Amino acid sequence: MNLMDDFRFNFGVSILIVLAFLVEIGINYTGNEDKVIHIKKVTTISDGSKTNYKIFTKEGVFENTDRFFIGKFNSSDLQNQLIGERECKVHLMGHRIPFFSMYKDVTKIYWCKSNAKGNKDEKNTE
């Protein structure tokens, strides 16, 4: 291999890395929607260095993760607001891609209310 071949190879690898990064951002930071969800169960799984929050609802499974590019660093606080059988209006971001184990992410909670009859603990969390 000569110097020009090395340059072409390194340039090609750099382009692939940049494209992969842009696709990752495109998948994770698009697909915005507001939705009312009916929570059945929430889970927290921690391996010591990373915590994974899942939200199981009648509408599907969602996750709750910190997102650097939008300044969301309060996933544990949001997860705490979602505990219990509740109905909540949330903002979702991202796409559900089962092959990559990717879920839509809850990025904001507008309000929640308990599903228990007669209990109206409605909160605005904006």
Secondary structure, DSSP 4 states (H G I P E B T S, - for coil): --HHHHHHHHHHHHHHHHHHHHHHHHHHT---EEEEEEEEEEEEEE-SS-EEEEEEETTEEEEE--BGGGTB--HHHHHHHT-SSEEEEEEEES--BGGGTB--EEEEEEEEEE-STT----EE--
